[in-house]
Amino acid sequence: MEYKVGSYIRLSRNESYSNSDSIDNQIKLTDFYCEENKLEVIDKYIDNGYSGTTFDRPAFKQLLKDIDDEYDSLKHSNIMERLDVPLKNMMYDHIAYETSNKIKKSLRISKENGSFVGSSVIYGYRKDPNDSHKLVIDNEAANVVKEIFNMYLLGMTKSKIADELNKRGILTPALYKKLMVWVIQKLKKIINGIMK
C-alpha cells in the first residue's frame, strides 16, 4: 500500500552545519527513505533556523494545517491533538511492521532449530503427540511412500503408480478431503517432497 506523506525537515540556528544534518542532506535522506518504503511525498515542510523546543514554526504549522484540511476528516482543538493523528498512524504502521518481522524471525529460528511450524504434515509423517513442533514417522504411510519411490525407480509412470495404488485400495493422503483415488498431482508432491 502506498501512503501519502509530508516530509518535515528542521535545522536550528544553534546546530552545527555539518554535512550529516544540513537541510540538503536531510532532504536527500527523507527522499531516499520515502522512495525505499513506497511513500508518496505530497509536500516538503522545511523550518530552517527554528528551535525544536517550540511549536511556533511556520512550516510545522503549515504541515498541521494541511493534515487537518486535506488528510484528516476530524477537527482537533489544539496542536497536540492534531499531532496525535499522524503520530499514531506512523506508530501503528511501525508496530505492525515490527511484529511481522518478529514473527518471521521466530519461525525462521524455529525451523533452523528443527521445529515443525507448519499446519499440515507431509504424507509419511505425523505430529508427535507429545510435542506438536516435532514430526514422527507414520509407519503405515511411510511404507506406502517407500513403495511409491520403489515403483518410480523401477520406471513406472505416475499414472501407472496411481492405478496400482487404487487397484490395491491404499488410502490417499487426502482421504479426509473425500479424495478417494490416487491422482498424479499427489504423487508428484510426494516424489518431489513438497509439503501440502
MIDREN-760025 format. One line per 5 residues: number of its first residue (from 1); their letters; for each residue z, x, y of N, C-alpha, C. Coordinates in Angstrom, 1 decimal. Each point is the difference from the previous one (the first is absolute). Example, Ala and Ser with C-alpha at 12.3 -4.5 7.8 and 13.67 -1.06 7.14 Angstrom:
BEGIN
1	AS	7.8/13.2/-5.7/0.0/-0.9/1.2/0.0/0.9/1.2 ~ -0.7/-0.4/1.1/0.0/0.9/1.1/0.8/-0.8/1.1;
//
This chain:
BEGIN
1	MEYKV	0.0/0.9/-1.2/0.0/-0.9/1.2/0.0/0.9/1.2 ~ -0.8/-0.3/1.0/-0.1/0.8/1.2/0.8/-0.7/1.1 ~ 1.0/0.7/0.6/0.8/-0.5/1.1/-0.5/0.4/1.3 ~ 0.2/-0.8/1.0/-0.3/0.4/1.4/1.2/0.5/0.7 ~ -0.1/1.1/0.6/1.2/0.7/0.6/-0.3/0.4/1.4;
6	GSYIR	1.1/0.2/0.7/0.0/0.7/1.3/0.6/1.4/-0.2 ~ -0.6/1.0/0.5/0.5/1.4/-0.1/0.8/0.3/1.3 ~ 1.3/0.3/-0.2/0.8/0.3/1.1/0.4/1.5/0.0 ~ -0.3/0.6/1.2/0.2/1.5/0.2/0.8/0.2/1.2 ~ 1.0/0.9/0.0/0.8/0.3/1.1/0.4/1.5/0.1;
11	LSRNE	0.1/0.5/1.2/0.4/1.4/0.2/0.9/0.0/1.2 ~ 1.2/0.5/-0.1/1.0/0.0/1.1/-0.4/1.2/1.0 ~ 0.4/-0.2/1.2/-0.2/1.1/1.0/0.7/1.3/-0.4 ~ 1.2/-0.2/-0.6/0.8/1.2/-0.3/-0.2/0.5/-1.4 ~ -1.0/-0.5/-0.7/-0.4/0.5/-1.3/-0.9/1.2/0.2;
16	SYSNS	0.1/1.0/-0.9/-0.9/1.2/0.1/-1.4/-0.5/-0.4 ~ -1.0/0.6/0.6/-1.4/-0.4/-0.3/-0.6/1.0/-1.0 ~ 0.5/0.0/-1.2/-0.6/0.8/-1.1/-1.1/-0.8/-0.6 ~ -0.8/0.7/-0.8/-1.2/-0.7/-0.6/0.4/-1.1/-0.9 ~ 1.2/0.1/-0.7/0.3/-1.1/-0.9/0.5/-1.3/0.6;
21	DSIDN	0.4/0.0/1.3/0.5/-1.2/0.5/-0.8/-0.4/1.3 ~ -1.1/0.6/0.2/-0.8/-0.4/1.2/-0.6/-1.4/-0.2 ~ -0.4/-0.6/1.0/-0.6/-1.4/-0.1/-1.2/0.1/-0.9 ~ -0.9/1.0/0.3/-1.2/0.1/-0.8/0.3/0.1/-1.5 ~ 0.9/0.8/-0.4/0.3/0.2/-1.4/0.7/-1.2/-0.6;
26	QIKLT	0.8/-0.7/0.8/0.6/-1.3/-0.5/-1.1/-1.0/-0.2 ~ -1.0/-0.1/0.8/-1.1/-0.9/-0.2/-0.8/0.4/-1.2 ~ -0.2/1.3/-0.2/-0.7/0.4/-1.2/0.8/-0.3/-1.3 ~ 1.3/0.2/0.1/0.8/-0.3/-1.2/0.1/-1.5/-0.3 ~ 0.1/-0.8/1.0/0.1/-1.5/-0.2/-1.4/-0.5/-0.5;
31	DFYCE	-1.1/0.5/0.6/-1.3/-0.4/-0.5/-0.2/0.4/-1.4 ~ 0.4/1.2/-0.4/-0.2/0.4/-1.4/0.8/-0.8/-0.9 ~ 1.3/-0.3/0.4/0.9/-0.8/-0.9/-0.6/-1.4/-0.2 ~ -0.5/-0.6/1.1/-0.5/-1.4/0.0/-1.3/0.0/-0.9 ~ -0.8/1.0/0.1/-1.3/0.1/-0.8/0.4/0.1/-1.4;
36	ENKLE	0.9/0.9/-0.4/0.4/0.2/-1.4/0.6/-1.2/-0.6 ~ 0.7/-0.8/0.8/0.7/-1.2/-0.5/-0.7/-1.3/0.3 ~ -1.3/0.1/0.4/-0.8/-1.2/0.2/0.6/-0.9/1.0 ~ 0.5/0.5/1.1/0.5/-0.8/1.1/-1.0/0.0/1.2 ~ -0.3/-1.1/0.5/-1.0/-0.2/1.1/0.8/0.1/1.3;
41	VIDKY	-0.3/1.1/0.8/0.7/0.1/1.2/-0.7/-0.8/1.1 ~ 0.7/-1.1/0.5/-0.5/-0.9/1.0/0.0/0.7/1.4 ~ 1.1/0.7/0.2/0.2/0.6/1.3/1.0/1.1/-0.1 ~ -0.1/1.0/1.0/0.9/1.1/0.1/0.9/-0.2/1.2 ~ 1.3/0.2/-0.2/1.0/-0.2/1.1/0.6/1.3/0.2;
46	IDNGY	-0.2/0.6/1.2/0.4/1.4/0.3/0.9/0.0/1.2 ~ 1.3/0.5/-0.2/0.9/0.2/1.1/0.2/1.5/0.1 ~ -0.6/0.7/1.0/0.1/1.4/0.2/1.0/0.2/1.1 ~ 1.0/0.7/-0.3/1.0/0.4/1.0/1.1/-1.1/0.1 ~ 0.3/-0.8/-1.0/1.0/-1.0/0.0/1.1/0.4/-1.1;
51	SGTTF	1.2/-0.2/0.4/1.1/0.2/-1.0/0.1/-1.1/-1.0 ~ 0.4/0.4/-1.2/0.2/-0.9/-1.1/1.3/-0.7/0.1 ~ 0.9/0.3/1.0/1.3/-0.6/0.1/-0.1/-1.3/0.7 ~ -1.1/-0.4/0.5/-0.1/-1.3/0.7/-1.3/-0.8/-0.5 ~ 0.1/-1.3/0.0/-1.1/-0.8/-0.3/-1.0/-0.3/1.2;
56	DRPAF	0.4/0.6/1.1/-0.8/-0.2/1.2/-1.1/1.0/0.1 ~ -1.0/-0.3/-0.9/-1.2/0.9/-0.1/-1.2/-0.9/0.0 ~ -1.0/0.2/0.9/-1.1/-0.9/0.1/-0.8/-0.3/-1.3 ~ -0.3/1.1/-0.7/-0.9/-0.2/-1.2/0.9/-0.8/-1.1 ~ 1.2/0.4/-0.1/0.9/-0.7/-0.9/0.1/-1.5/0.3;
61	KQLLK	0.2/-0.3/1.3/0.1/-1.4/0.4/-1.4/-0.7/-0.3 ~ -1.1/0.6/0.2/-1.3/-0.6/-0.3/-0.1/-0.2/-1.5 ~ 0.4/0.9/-0.8/0.0/-0.2/-1.5/0.8/-1.2/-0.4 ~ 1.2/-0.2/0.6/0.8/-1.1/-0.3/-0.7/-1.3/0.4 ~ -0.6/0.0/1.2/-0.7/-1.2/0.5/-1.2/-0.3/-0.9;
66	DIDDE	-0.7/1.0/-0.4/-1.2/-0.3/-0.9/0.5/-0.5/-1.3 ~ 1.1/0.4/-0.5/0.5/-0.5/-1.3/0.3/-1.5/0.2 ~ 0.7/-0.3/1.1/0.3/-1.4/0.3/-1.2/-0.9/0.2 ~ -1.0/0.5/0.8/-1.1/-0.8/0.4/-1.1/-0.1/-1.1 ~ -0.2/1.0/-0.8/-1.1/0.1/-0.9/0.3/0.0/-1.4;
71	YDSLK	1.1/0.5/-0.4/0.3/0.2/-1.4/1.2/-0.7/-0.6 ~ 0.8/-0.5/0.9/1.3/-0.7/-0.5/0.0/-1.4/0.6 ~ 0.1/-1.0/-0.8/-0.1/-1.3/0.5/1.4/-0.5/0.5 ~ 1.1/0.7/-0.4/1.3/-0.3/0.5/0.2/0.6/1.4 ~ 0.8/-0.7/0.8/0.4/0.6/1.4/1.4/0.4/-0.1;
76	HSNIM	0.2/1.2/0.5/1.4/0.6/-0.1/0.5/0.2/1.4 ~ 1.4/-0.1/0.1/0.6/0.0/1.3/0.3/1.4/0.5 ~ 0.1/1.0/-0.8/0.3/1.3/0.5/-0.8/1.1/-0.8 ~ 0.1/1.2/0.6/-0.8/1.1/-0.6/0.3/0.3/-1.4 ~ 1.3/-0.1/-0.4/0.4/0.3/-1.3/-0.5/-1.0/-1.0;
81	ERLDV	-0.1/-1.3/0.3/-0.5/-1.0/-0.9/-1.5/0.3/-0.2 ~ -0.7/0.4/1.1/-1.5/0.3/-0.2/-0.2/1.2/-0.8 ~ 0.9/1.0/0.1/-0.2/1.2/-0.8/0.3/-0.3/-1.4 ~ 0.9/-1.0/-0.2/0.5/-0.3/-1.4/-1.2/-0.4/-0.9 ~ -1.0/-0.8/0.6/-1.1/-0.4/-0.8/-0.9/1.1/-0.6;
86	PLKNM	-0.5/0.9/0.9/-0.8/1.1/-0.6/0.8/1.0/-0.8 ~ 1.2/0.2/0.4/0.8/1.0/-0.8/0.4/-0.6/-1.4 ~ 0.3/-1.3/-0.1/0.2/-0.6/-1.3/-1.2/0.1/-0.9 ~ -1.2/-0.4/0.6/-1.2/0.0/-0.8/-0.3/1.4/-0.5 ~ 0.2/1.1/0.9/-0.2/1.3/-0.5/1.0/0.4/-1.1;
91	MYDHI	1.2/-0.4/0.2/1.1/0.3/-1.0/-0.3/-0.6/-1.3 ~ -0.4/-1.3/0.0/-0.3/-0.7/-1.3/-1.2/0.6/-0.7 ~ -1.0/0.4/0.7/-1.2/0.6/-0.6/0.4/1.3/-0.6 ~ 0.9/0.8/0.7/0.4/1.3/-0.5/0.9/-0.2/-1.2 ~ 0.9/-0.9/0.0/0.8/-0.3/-1.2/-0.8/-0.4/-1.2;
96	AYETS	-1.0/-0.8/0.2/-0.9/-0.4/-1.1/-0.7/1.2/-0.6 ~ -0.5/0.8/0.9/-0.8/1.2/-0.4/0.9/0.9/-0.8 ~ 1.2/0.3/0.6/1.0/0.9/-0.7/0.4/-0.6/-1.3 ~ 0.3/-1.3/-0.1/0.4/-0.6/-1.3/-1.1/0.2/-1.0 ~ -1.2/-0.3/0.4/-1.2/0.2/-1.0/0.0/1.4/-0.5;
101	NKIKK	0.1/1.0/0.9/-0.1/1.4/-0.4/1.2/0.3/-0.9 ~ 1.2/-0.5/0.2/1.1/0.3/-0.8/-0.2/-0.6/-1.4 ~ -0.5/-1.2/-0.1/-0.3/-0.6/-1.3/-1.0/0.8/-0.8 ~ -1.1/0.4/0.7/-1.0/0.8/-0.7/0.5/1.3/-0.5 ~ 0.9/0.6/0.9/0.6/1.3/-0.4/0.9/-0.2/-1.2;
106	SLRIS	0.8/-1.0/0.0/0.9/-0.3/-1.0/-0.7/-0.2/-1.3 ~ -1.1/-0.8/0.0/-0.8/-0.3/-1.2/-0.6/1.3/-0.5 ~ -0.5/0.9/0.9/-0.6/1.2/-0.4/1.0/0.9/-0.7 ~ 1.2/0.1/0.6/1.0/0.8/-0.6/0.4/-0.5/-1.4 ~ 0.1/-1.3/-0.1/0.4/-0.6/-1.3/-1.1/0.3/-1.0;
111	KENGS	-1.2/-0.1/0.4/-1.1/0.3/-1.0/0.1/1.5/-0.4 ~ 0.2/0.9/1.0/0.1/1.4/-0.3/1.1/0.4/-0.9 ~ 1.1/-0.9/0.1/1.1/0.3/-0.9/-0.1/-0.7/-1.3 ~ -1.2/-0.6/-0.3/-0.3/-0.7/-1.3/0.5/-1.4/-0.1 ~ 0.3/-0.6/1.1/0.5/-1.4/-0.1/-1.3/-0.9/0.1;
116	FVGSS	0.1/-1.1/-0.7/-1.0/-1.0/0.0/0.2/-1.0/1.1 ~ -0.9/-0.2/0.9/0.2/-0.8/1.2/-1.0/-1.2/0.1 ~ -0.8/-0.2/-1.0/-1.0/-1.0/0.0/0.6/-1.4/-0.5 ~ -0.8/-1.0/0.1/0.5/-1.3/-0.4/-0.5/-0.3/-1.4 ~ -1.2/0.4/-0.4/-0.5/-0.3/-1.3/-0.2/1.3/-0.8;
121	VIYGY	0.3/0.0/-1.2/0.0/1.2/-0.9/-1.3/0.1/-0.8 ~ -0.5/1.2/-0.1/-1.2/0.3/-0.7/0.2/-0.4/-1.5 ~ -1.0/-0.5/-0.6/0.0/-0.5/-1.4/0.3/1.3/-0.9 ~ 1.0/-0.2/-0.9/0.5/1.1/-0.8/1.4/0.4/0.4 ~ 0.5/-0.4/1.1/1.3/0.3/0.5/0.7/-1.3/0.4;
126	RKDPN	1.3/0.1/0.2/0.8/-1.1/0.5/1.1/0.6/0.8 ~ 0.6/-0.8/0.9/1.2/0.5/0.8/1.2/0.2/-0.9 ~ 0.7/1.0/0.2/1.2/0.3/-0.7/1.0/-1.1/0.3 ~ 0.6/-0.7/-1.0/0.9/-1.1/0.3/1.3/0.5/0.8 ~ 0.3/1.3/-0.1/1.2/0.5/0.6/-0.3/0.6/1.4;
131	DSHKL	-1.3/0.2/0.3/-0.4/0.6/1.3/-1.4/-0.4/0.4 ~ -0.1/-0.9/0.9/-1.4/-0.6/0.3/-0.9/1.0/0.7 ~ 0.5/1.2/0.3/-0.8/1.1/0.6/-0.5/1.0/-1.0 ~ 0.2/-0.3/-1.3/-0.5/0.8/-1.1/-0.8/-0.8/-0.9 ~ -1.0/0.6/-0.5/-0.9/-0.6/-1.0/0.3/0.6/-1.4;
136	VIDNE	0.0/-0.9/-1.0/0.1/0.5/-1.4/-1.2/-0.5/-0.8 ~ -0.3/0.7/-1.0/-1.2/-0.4/-0.8/0.3/-1.3/-0.8 ~ -1.0/-0.9/0.1/0.0/-1.2/-0.7/-0.8/0.3/-1.3 ~ 0.7/0.2/-1.1/-0.6/0.5/-1.2/-1.1/-0.9/-0.5 ~ 0.1/-1.3/0.0/-1.0/-0.9/-0.5/-1.3/0.2/0.9;
141	AANVV	0.2/-0.1/1.3/-1.2/0.1/0.9/-0.5/1.5/0.0 ~ 0.8/1.0/-0.2/-0.4/1.4/0.0/-0.9/0.2/-1.2 ~ 0.3/-0.6/-1.1/-0.8/0.1/-1.2/-1.4/-0.6/0.2 ~ -0.1/-1.1/0.8/-1.3/-0.6/0.3/-0.8/1.0/0.9 ~ 0.7/0.6/1.0/-0.6/0.9/0.9/-0.6/1.2/-0.8;
146	KEIFN	0.8/0.5/-0.9/-0.5/1.1/-0.9/-1.2/-0.4/-0.8 ~ 0.0/-1.2/-0.5/-1.2/-0.5/-0.7/-1.2/-0.1/0.9 ~ 0.2/-0.5/1.2/-1.1/-0.1/0.9/-0.6/1.4/0.3 ~ 0.8/1.0/0.2/-0.5/1.3/0.3/-0.7/0.6/-1.2 ~ 0.6/-0.2/-1.2/-0.7/0.5/-1.2/-1.4/-0.6/-0.2;
151	MYLLG	-0.1/-1.3/0.2/-1.3/-0.7/-0.1/-1.0/0.5/1.0 ~ 0.6/0.2/1.3/-0.9/0.6/1.0/-0.5/1.4/-0.3 ~ 0.9/0.8/-0.5/-0.3/1.4/-0.3/-1.0/0.0/-1.2 ~ 0.0/-1.0/-0.9/-0.9/-0.1/-1.1/-1.4/-0.5/0.5 ~ -0.1/-0.3/1.3/-1.3/-0.4/0.5/-0.2/-1.4/0.1;
156	MTKSK	1.0/-0.8/-0.2/-0.2/-1.5/0.1/-0.1/-0.3/1.5 ~ -0.9/-1.0/0.4/-0.1/-0.5/1.4/1.2/-0.8/0.3 ~ 0.3/-0.2/1.2/1.1/-0.9/0.4/-0.2/-1.4/-0.5 ~ -1.3/-0.5/0.0/-0.3/-1.3/-0.5/0.4/-0.1/-1.5 ~ -0.4/1.0/-0.7/0.3/0.0/-1.5/1.6/0.1/-0.2;
161	IADEL	0.6/0.8/0.8/1.5/0.1/-0.1/0.6/-1.4/0.3 ~ -0.4/-0.7/1.0/0.5/-1.3/0.4/-0.2/-1.0/-1.2 ~ -1.2/0.1/-0.6/-0.3/-0.9/-1.1/0.9/0.2/-1.1 ~ 0.2/1.3/-0.4/0.9/0.4/-1.1/1.5/-0.5/0.3 ~ 0.5/0.2/1.2/1.3/-0.4/0.3/0.2/-1.6/-0.1;
166	NKRGI	-1.0/-0.7/0.5/0.0/-1.4/0.0/-0.1/-0.5/-1.4 ~ -0.9/0.6/-0.9/-0.1/-0.4/-1.4/1.3/0.2/-0.7 ~ 0.8/1.0/0.3/1.2/0.3/-0.7/1.2/-0.8/0.7 ~ -0.3/-0.8/1.0/1.1/-0.8/0.6/1.0/0.8/0.8 ~ -0.3/1.1/0.5/1.0/0.8/0.7/0.2/-0.5/1.4;
171	LTPAL	1.2/-0.3/0.4/0.3/-0.6/1.3/-0.5/0.9/1.2 ~ -0.4/-0.6/1.0/-0.5/0.7/1.2/1.2/0.3/0.9 ~ -0.2/1.0/0.9/1.1/0.3/1.0/0.2/-1.1/1.0 ~ -1.0/-0.8/0.2/0.2/-1.1/0.9/0.3/-1.4/-0.6 ~ 0.6/0.1/-1.2/0.3/-1.3/-0.7/0.7/-1.0/0.9;
176	YKKLM	1.0/0.5/0.8/0.7/-0.8/0.9/-0.9/-0.7/1.0 ~ -1.1/0.5/0.2/-1.0/-0.6/1.0/-1.0/-0.9/-0.8 ~ 0.3/-0.2/-1.2/-0.8/-0.9/-0.9/-1.4/0.6/-0.3 ~ -0.1/1.3/0.2/-1.3/0.6/-0.4/0.2/0.4/-1.5 ~ -0.7/-0.8/-0.8/0.2/0.1/-1.4/-0.9/0.9/-0.8;
181	VWVIQ	-1.0/0.5/0.7/-0.9/0.9/-0.7/-0.1/1.4/0.7 ~ -0.3/1.0/-0.7/-0.2/1.3/0.6/-1.3/0.0/0.8 ~ 0.0/0.7/1.2/-1.2/0.1/0.8/-0.2/1.4/0.4 ~ -1.2/0.4/0.3/-0.4/1.3/0.3/0.8/0.6/1.2 ~ 0.2/-0.8/1.0/0.7/0.5/1.2/1.5/0.5/-0.4;
186	KLKKI	0.7/-0.8/-0.8/1.3/0.5/-0.4/0.0/1.3/-0.8 ~ -1.0/0.1/-0.9/-0.2/1.2/-0.8/-0.2/1.2/0.9 ~ -0.9/-0.2/1.0/-0.3/1.0/1.0/1.2/0.5/0.7 ~ 0.9/-0.9/0.4/1.2/0.4/0.7/0.9/0.8/-1.0 ~ 0.1/-0.5/-1.2/0.9/0.8/-0.9/-0.6/1.3/-0.3;
191	INGIM	-1.3/0.1/-0.2/-0.6/1.3/-0.4/0.1/0.9/1.3 ~ -0.2/-0.5/1.1/0.0/0.8/1.3/1.5/0.2/0.5 ~ 0.9/-0.6/-0.7/1.4/0.2/0.4/0.4/-0.7/1.4 ~ -0.7/-1.1/0.3/0.3/-0.6/1.3/1.1/-1.1/-0.2 ~ 1.0/0.0/0.8/1.1/-0.9/-0.1/-0.4/-1.3/0.6;
196	K	0.2/-1.2/-0.6/-0.3/-1.3/0.6/0.9/-1.0/-0.6;
//
